[in-house]
């Protein structure tokens, strides 16, 4: 686009329409104009002629400022923006609020990796103020990048209400929530076992712990270790019984924790240990006496039937210690090294290196009884990739049981798809208290980011004040998000929202599936399959993709793997597809079911569809110019021929399909109906049928055909607008000078009335015009196939070809 349009000015659509579709040309200028016209502000609602007294509000799941958006975020934006634009065109007062999450631990991790890469310095080498300054620099850079991406994706967000979870207003809401819940006894401070990441030196919540299944002996790379560490084995060793020559053998997958053993538990009915009840064993390294206790929780069939108890490093042992009043000895520190309680020989040694030392020492004392493969689940920190270490810490906790029960009992919340309802209820019915303490370099005791995020639907509206936004837009109409956030975020919003505001934070929850690559793999930077939506929109060479990997925070080995994957999957880079094609492709997948395996060829196919739309409008504009009359309103347009009546009936059916599918959030059905109508009905059939009509001298027939064509194209552009905002705006603006006067009052297709089935019900003549038409289409299809098969042209074929044909 080379027009002299300043930022915020309306694009000059009087310039000739280029012959071919170009995303770069189409997508220039429009977003700045939409913003300047405040078309995304709910305050604009009062100016819309077809406004209704209803609201539609939702908040964007705030992306972390840890990095740029990927295609998973693009799916969220495509779905939410389609819903927001659809409701806005229906005359609803729409509020869609943007925001970013400070993502404390995750942000600390990426900033530290960047500092290590650029300056060779770790976070411990910075004072609090210096490190915080680096974090805010990162936030500024990445926050701006994320908002730029959202604008490029065409997201119709109200930017005047943009929110960051560390903004002063939001911070006041967090403080208010914390104090209120403390006063109600819902937040308490206690010394208890928590999931601890030694590499982050912070607690993490249960939902941030992934269980890695091991079938047996497995070597894994662990942060902070040069060599791979062995897991998936069971070590058996013996404790000497005090006062005689007997022993009790115990088995463990974590022999380094035996330095913190305080007792041995056996089942009271286990015949092997009946004579040992009440006796004691001598610890071989600390010389402590360990009582042999009985408890029915012990499974006699596992291991030796005797269980070592390490209350400060095991959740089950912690409960047993409380029941039997046993001491709790911390032998692994927050940094993952052994503490002074272990003795000088282990003090300061890394926990997994201490494991080998302990096994060696047991062998020396002839107490080692063997090692075997053992299937197990290994708890892994989703933030750091480190193995979780249960540690005893004094932390802040949220008492969840009562709030979770309220959430389960609250029947007004609709979860879509409905099969998630059972998962939802099961998890909330078995919930444990939530540790909300986190330890960051700039503050040793801060709140879990998910705590502040749980306030998002109402804090963005000004809570705890009863603002106008709270009165108008709370509760939110719907929460749309990825199904992977059902426990991380959704459950916590429902619990805290219900407790703090007295009502559900939203009326519906709409989950979409995860976006995976074409092989079905989860998107991961280390796999090289994370794609920036802007690279799909604008196109990028293989060199450009690999440059991003080289500039990223991956370690050298991961960079090598990622770049090799890129060479395999994108040998020619990614072609320019445009925003509209990307959005349409994402919405064309059935989002409420299995995970989405996104293929670039599908996006490219949607770009071809964009070109088909472009050429159709070029043809329509040409017909309008040739006819040289203003089109009559649809209600005054009377189709004459059978083909005119057929296409009007098909248009009516398409509007009806879009209407019902939008209402049920089946966006893939909407896109399918629109694609089919435009491509197969409008282009393949109707355009071909009216081409001879438009060349006739019969002006009345030409005018009717042109009017029908105009309305089919114009209404289809409105139907497509929620998915393809840029292309539909460009083409709709070009058509308006030829349309009925009634349309002139609406400045943008964004706020044009969304077509209603009730407006076209008189055109729907299924029995008269559509039942028999598939036969006609099949005849045409076969004729075209034969023409292509036998290379028949408009020229008269030679006799040999005729003989073969007949």
N, C-alpha and C positions, 0 to 999 in steps of 0.2 A: 504494500500500500504506500503510495507516494503522495497522497493528498496532504494539503497544508493544514492539518488538524492539530491544534494544540491539546495537551493533556486536559481531559475533562470536557472538551468540546465534542459535539456530536459528529460522528464520521460522515464524510461527504459521500452520500450514496447516489448522487447525480452523475458521478463518473461512470464511464462505460463498464459494464460487468465483464471481467476478464473471461476469456474463453475456457479456461480450465480452473478447477478448484485448487486453491492454495491455502492451507491452514494458517500460514504466517500472514497472508493478506487478510483473511477473514477475521482473525482473532485480534488484530490491532485495533486500538482506540476504544472498543466497546466497554471494557470493564471500567476504565477511568470515567467514562460518561455515566454509566450506571451509578457509580459511587457519587459523582457530583450531583446527580439528580436525586440522590438518596432513595433510590428505588428499593433498597433492601432494608430500609428503616420502617418499623411498624407505624411511626408517625405519618408516613405517606398514605396510610390506609384511608384516611378521611377524604383524600382527593380522588379515590378510585370510584368511578360511577357505579360499578357493580359490587361495591363493598357490602359484606354481610356482617352481622353482629356476632362473630365467632373469632376465636383466636387459635393459633397453632404455634406452640413454642417448643424448642428443643435446644440442647447445648451440645456443642461438638465435644467428643471425648478429647480432653486436652492433650495434645501430643507432648512428649517429653522434649525438653530443650537439649537433649543429648545429641541430637543429630537431625538430618533432613528427613522429610517424609518419604515413604516408600509406597509401593503399589497397594499394600494393605491399607494404608491411610487413604490412598486415592479411591479405593472401593467405598470406604466410609463416607468420604466427601461426595462421591457420585450418588450414593443412595440418599444421603441426608439432603443434599441440595435438590435432587429431583423431587423429594417430598415437599421441601420448603417452597420451591418454585410452583409446584402444582397447587398447593393450598393458597399461595399468594394470588395466582391467576384465578382461583375460585372466589376471591374476594375476602379471604380470611385476613385478620391482622396477624402477621407472621413475625416472630422473633427467633432468630437463630444466632446464638452467641458464640463468638470465637474465643479461644484461650490457649494458654500453654501451661504446662506443669513443670515446677522447678526440679522434680525428680532427684532429690538430694543425693542418695547413694550413687545412682547411675551417673549423674552429672559429675560427682567427685571422681568417679572412675575414669570417665573419658577425658576430663581435664588433666588428671594425673598422667594418663598415658601420653597425652599431647605434650605435656611439660617434659616427660622423660624422653620422648622422641626428639623434641626441638632443642632442649637444654641439658638433657642428661641428669635432671634433678627429680627427686621424688617429693611427695607432699610433705614428708617429715622435715625437708630442708627449707620449708617456708613457714613463716609465722602465720598466725590466723589471718591477720589483715592482708598480708601479701597473697595468700591462697584465695581468700574471698574475692580480692580484686581480679584474679585470673578467672574465677568462676563467673563473675558479672560480665567480664569481657566476652566469655564464651556464650553467655545467655544473650547478650546483645547481638552477637553475630548469628547464632543459630535461630533465635527468636525471629529476627528479621527475615532470615532465609525461609523459615516455615511459613510466615505470613505471605511472603512473595509466592511461594508454591501454591498456597490456597487461592490466591488471586488468579494465578495462571490456570488453575483448575476450574475457574469460573464460579467459585463458591459464593453464594449470595448471602454473606454474613453481614451482620450489623457491626461494622468496625468501630463505631463510636462506643460500643459496650465491651470491647475486647478486654480480656481479663488474664492476669498472670497470678499464679497461686502465692506469690510473695508480694503482691501489691499491698499497700497499706490497708485498704479497705478489706481485702480478703484476709489479711493477717489478723485484723480485729475480729473477724468472724470466727477464725480458728481459736483465738484466745477465748472468746465468748463461749464457744462450744465446749472447750476444755474445762473452763471454770464451772459451767452449768452441770456438766456430766460428773465432775468431781463432787460438787455439792449434792448430787443425787446418788452418790455412791456407785456410779457406773464406771468411773475411772478410779483406780487405786494403784498404790505403789507397793511392790512386794519383791522379796528375793525369791527367785524361782528359776527353773531351767528354761533357757531360751535357745532358739536356733541361732548359732553364731557363725559368721563368716570370718575366718582368721585372716584372710587376705584383705578384707574390708575393715576388719576390726570393728564390726558392728553386728547387732542383732538384726535378723530378718524374720518376716512373718511366715506362718505355715504355708501360705499360698505362693511364697517366693522360693519354696523348696521343691525341687524336682526329684523324683525317685528314679534312679537309673538301675535297670534290671541287669544283674550279672548272673550268668549260668554257672560260673566257676571262676577259676583263676584268671584274672584280667589285669593287664598293665595299663595305667591311665596317666595322662599328663595332668599334673596338679600345679596351680599357680605357686610360684616360690620354690619349686623343686627342679633341679637340672635333669635328673633322671626320672623315668616313669616309675610310678608307685604301684605295688601289687595290692589288689583287692580280690575278694571272692574266695578267700580261704579261711578255714576254721583251725585255730591253734588250740591244742589241748595241753594243759600243764597241771602239775599236782601241787597242792598245799599240804605240808606235813602237819599231822594232828599233834597237838601239844600233849605231852605226857605218855605217848606210846609211839610205836614204829609205823603206825598206819598213815594213810594219806587220803585226801579227797581230790579227785581229778575234776577240773572244770574246763569248759570250752568257751572260746571267744573269738570274734572276728577282729577285735581291737586289743591285742595284748598289751599295748602301751598304757592302757587305762588301768591295768592291774595294780599300778602304784597307788591308785585311789580306792582300792577295794577296802571295804569296812566290815564285810560279813559274807557268809556263804549260806544260800537258801536251798532247802530241799523240801519236797512234798511230804507232809506228815505221814502219809500212808505208803511211801516208797520203802519197800522192805530192805533195800540195799543200805539205807542210812538210819534204820530204826535205833541202832545202838549208839549213834553219834549225836542224837538230839541233845542240845545244851553244851556240847563240848566246843573246843576252840582249836583253831589252826594258827600256826605261826607264819607271819609274812616273811618270805626269805630275804627281802631287801630292806624293809623298814623295821623289822623285828616286832611289828604290832601283832596283837592277838585278835583274830577274827572269829566272832561267835558263829556257830552253826545254828541257824534259825529255821523254823518251819513255816510254810505258807502254802495255801492251796492254789495260789496263782502259778506256782512252778509246774511246768509241763514235764512229767517224768519221761516222755518219749523223745525229748529233744536233747541232743548232746549226751552228757553223762548223767543227766537228771539232777546235777548239782549246779547252781547258778552263782557266779561271783557277783557281788553287789557293789556298784560304783555310783552312788547316788548323785554325785556332782557332775556326772557325765553320761547319764542314761535316764530317759524319761520314765521307764517302767521301774527302774531301781529307785528313782526319786520318790515315787509313790510308796514303794515298799519301805523305804527308810522312814518316811513320815509315820507309817503304820507301826513300825517297830522301834521308833525313837533312836534311829542310828545316826551317827555323825556324817557330815558331808565334807569330803576332802577334795579340793580343787588341785589337780595335778597338771592340768594343761592351761596355760594362760591365754589371754585374749589375742596374742600375736601368734598362737599356735606352737609355742615352745613349752617345754616342761618346766614346772615351777620348782622352787627350792624344797618343797615337801618330798620330792623324789630323791633328794640327795645330790651331792656335788657331781656325781658321775653322769647324771642326766640333766641337771639344771641348765636351761638355755638351749637344749638340743631340740630341733624340730620334731614334732610329734611322730611323723612317719619314719624319720631316721631313728627316733627313740624306739620304735617298734622292733627294728632289727637288733638294736642293742639289747633290748629286754629278752628277745628270743635267744640271743647268744648267751646272755647271763644265765637264763634258765637251763640251757644246755650244760653250762659249766657246773651248775649245782645239781645236775642230773635230775631236774624236775620237768624237763621238756618231754612230752608224751606223744608228740606227733602233729602233723599238719596235713589237711586234706582240702580238696576243692569243696566249695560250699556256695550254693545258689543263694543270692541275697539281693536286697534292694539297697542301693547306696544313695544317701541324701546329698544332693548337689545344689549349691546356691545358684539360682537362675541369674543372679546379677554378676557373679564373679567367676563361676565355674569351679569354685573351691568346694571341697568336701565339708559339709556342715558338721560343726562340733557342738554338741549340747553343752552349754556352760551355765554355771550358776551365777546370775547377775541380779542386782536390784534394779528393777525396771518399772515403767508405767504400763498398766494393762487396762483394757476395756472389758468390762463384765458383759458378755455377749448373750448369755442364755435367754434372759428375759426379752431383750430386744429382738433376738432371732425368733422367738416364739410369736411375738407380735407380727413379725414379717410373714411368718407361715400362716397365721390366723387371718391376716388381711386378705380377704378374698377379692378385693376390688382391683388388684394388680393383675393385668393380663400379660402373659408371657408368650411371645410368638417367636419360633414355632412352639406349639403347645407341649411337645415331648420334653422340653426343658423344665417344665413345671415339676415333674417328679424328681429330677436331679436337684432342682432348687430346694425343694422341701426336705429331701434327704440330707443335704449338706447343712442346712440351717438347723435341722433337728439334732445334729450331732456336732455342733460347733463347740469349739473351746475358746477360752478367753484370748483376746488379741493383744499381743505385745506391741505397743505403739512407740516404744523407745528406739531411737537409732543413734549411732555414734558416728559423727562426722568430724573431719579434721578441724572445721571452724567452730564446732560446739560439741562437747562430749555427751550431751543429752538433748536430742531434738526429737520432734514428732515424726513418725512415719509419714512419708509423702501421701500414702493412701488415706491417711486420716484427713488431711486437708482436701484431697480430691473427693472424699466422700461428702463434703459439704457443697460441691460445685453447683448442683442444680439450683440451690437457693442462695448461696453466697454471691453468685454472679448477679443476682437480682437485688442485692443490697441488704440481705439479712445480716444482722438481727433487726435492723430497722424495718418497719412496715412501709416500704417504699411503694410508689405507684407501680413499678415493675412487678413487685411481689403480689400486689393486688390484682394486676391484669394477667400475669403470665405464670403464676404458680398455683397448683402444681404444673410442671411441664406436661405437654400433651403426650409426648413419647420420648423414650430414650432409645436411640439406635446405636448399636456398638457390636464389636466382635464377640463371638461366643466364648472366647478365651478369657474375657473379663468378667464372667458371671460371678466369680467369687472375689477376685481382686478388688473389684470396683462396685458392681451393681448391688450385691448383697449389702455392702457397707453403706452405700447411699440410701438404700431402703431403710436399714436399721437406724442410722443417724438422722435421716430426714424425718422419719415417723416420730422419733423421740423428741427432736428439737423443734419441729414445726407443727406437730400434731396431725400431720397428714402425709400420705405418700408423696414422694418427690416427683413422681410421674405416673400417668395412668396406664401406660403400656410400655413394655420392653420388647424391642424388636432386635433379635440377634441375627447377624449375618455370619457366614462361614469364613474360614481363614483362606487367604490367597496363597497358593503354593506355585512352584514353577511347573513347567510342562511335564516334568518327571514325577510330580506329586510331592516334591521335597519342600519342607518349610523354608521360607526365605531366611538366608543367613549370609552376613557379609563374608564369613570365612569360606562359604561355598561359592561365592562370586555370583549368586543369583538374585541379590538385592538390586532392584532397578529403581532409579529416580524417575518419578512420573514425568518430569520435565524432559528427560532423555527420550521418552516415548513421544512426547508432544512435539519436540523440536528436532528429534533425530540426533544421533551421535555416532561417531566412528568407533571402531574397536580401540583405537589409540586413546580416544577420549574416555572410554570406559575404564581402560587400564590406568590412565593417569589418576582417576579418582581413587582407585585401589592403592596406588603408590602413595598418595597424599593422605590416606586414611590412617587409622590407629591400629591396624592389624599387625601382628608380629610377622617377621620375615617368612616363616614357614606357611602361615595362613595366607599371606599375600601371594605366594607362589601357587598355592592350590586355587585361590580365587581367580587369578589371572589365567590359569590353564583352563578353568571352567568357562571363563568368558570367551576364550579363543574357540572353544568347542561350540558354545551355544550361540555366539554372536560374531561369527567370523567376518561378516561384512558390517558389523555394528548394528544399530537399530534405525530403521528408516523413519522419516518424519511422518507421524500419523495424525497429529493435531489433538487438541483437547476434546473436541466433540466426539471424535472416533473412539478415543480412550474411554470416555465416560459411557458412551453407548455400549461399548464392548463389555465393560465391567457390569453394567446393569442388565446385560443380556444373559448373564449366568443366573442360574437359580441359586440365589444367595442363601436361602433358608433350607439348607440340607447338607449335602456332602461338601467337603472343602473344594475350593475352586482352583483348578489347575490352569493357570492363565497362559495362553499361547499368543505370541506376537502376531502370528498369522491371522488370528481372529480379529485383533485390533486393526491390522492392515485391511482385512475384509470390510470392516466398518468404515475405514477411510475411503474405500471404493464406493461404499454406499453414499458417503458424503458427496462424492463426485457425481453420483447418479442424481442426487437431489439438486446439485448445482446445475447440471445440464437440463433437468426438467424445468427449473425456474427460468433458465435462459430461453427455452422453447416457449414457455408460457408468456414471458415478456414479449417475445417476438409476435405471438398471436395477438396479444393485447394491443400492441402498436399497430398491427395490420388492420385489426377490427376498428380501432379508433373510436370506441365508445366506452363510457364508464360502465362498470359492471353493476347490475342490479343486486340488491340484497338477496341473500339466499332464499328468504321467505317468498320473494317475488320472482324467483327463477323457476320456470316450469320446464323440466326436461321433456324433450319431444321424442327423440329416438329411443329405441330399446337399450342401446348401449349407454345413453345418457342416464336413463332410469336405473340401469344396472349399477353403474359406478356410484350413483347417489345412494343407492341401497347399500352398497359395500362400504361407503363412507360412514353411513349411519351405523352399520354393524361394528365398524372399527371404533367409532366413538364410544359405543356401548361397551365394547370389550375393554377399552382403556379405562373407562369410568369404573367398572366393576373390579378390574385388576388393581388399579391404584388404591381403591378402598380396602382391599385385602392385602396390600403391600406386596403383590406379586409383580414386581417391576419387570421381571423377565418376560411375563406374559404381555405386558404393555409394549415393550420393545419389539417382541415377536410380531404382534398384531400390526404395529406401525411399519415395520420392515416389510412385512408381507403385502400390506396394502399398497405402499408406495412403489415397491419393486414389481410385484407380480400383477397387481390389478391396475394401478395407475399407469405405470410405464409400459409393461409388456402388452397390455391389452388396450386400455382406453386411448392412450396417446397414438398408438398405431391405427386405431379405428377412426379417429377424428382427423388425422392428417389429410385424407382426401376431402373431408368436409370443409376444412379451413381453406382449401384451394378453390372451392366452388364459388359461383357467383351469387348463390342464394344467401343474402346478407342475414336474414332472420335465423337460418340454421347455423350460420357461422357465429352469430352473437350468442345464441343459446349454448353452443359447444364451448365457446370461449368463457362464458360465465360459469358454466359447470366446471371447466378446467380450473378457472381461477379459484373457486370456492374449495375445490378438492385440495389444491395446493396450499392455499392460505390456511384452511382449517388444519391440514396435516402439519404445517409448520407450527401452529399453536400446540397441537398434540405432542409434537416432538420437542418443543422448547424446554421443558424441564430437564431433558437429557442432553440436548445439543444447544446450549444457550447462545453461543457465538454465531454458528452457521444459520440458525433460525432467525436471529436478529438481523443479520446481513441480508438474507433473502426476503424476509417479511417487509423490511423497510423499502426494498426495491419494488415490491408489489403494491404498496399502499397508495401511490398516486393514481392507480387504476381502479381502486376499490370503491365501495359505496361510501357516501359522505359520513354515515354513522360511525365509521371506523376511524375517522380522522382525529377524534378527541383523545385517543389513546396513543401516547408517544412511543411506547416500546412494547414489543411482544411479551416482555416479562410481566406486564400488568394487563395484557389483553385477557378477556374472559376465556377461561378454559372451556372448550366445546362440551356441550351437554347432550346426552342422548335424547332428552325430551325435546330439544330444539329440532331434531332431525327425524323424529319418530314417523312423520308423514312420508319420509323418503324410504323408510324400511319396508320393502315389499319382497320379502324372502321367497314366498311361493311363486309370485309372478315373475321376478327378474333373476333370481339367483339359483333356484333348484336345478334348472336345466342348463345353466351356463357352463358348468364344469365340462359337459360334453363338447361344447364349442371350443373351450380352451384346450381340451385334449386333442381335438382335430387340428387346431393350429399348431400345437406342440409337435404332433407327429409329422405334419407337413413341413415344418421348419427342420425337423430332424432329417427327413428324407432329402430336403434341399441341400442341407449341409453334407449329408452322406454321399450324394451323387454330384456334388459341386455344381448345382444348377444355379445359374445367374439370371438376370433379367433378359440377357440375350437369348435368342432361340438356340436350344441345345442341338448338337449334331445328331444325325439319325442313329448313330451307334449308341449314344447316351440314351436316346429315347427308347431304343430297343431294350437296353439293360434295365431301364426304369420300369417299363411296362411288362 
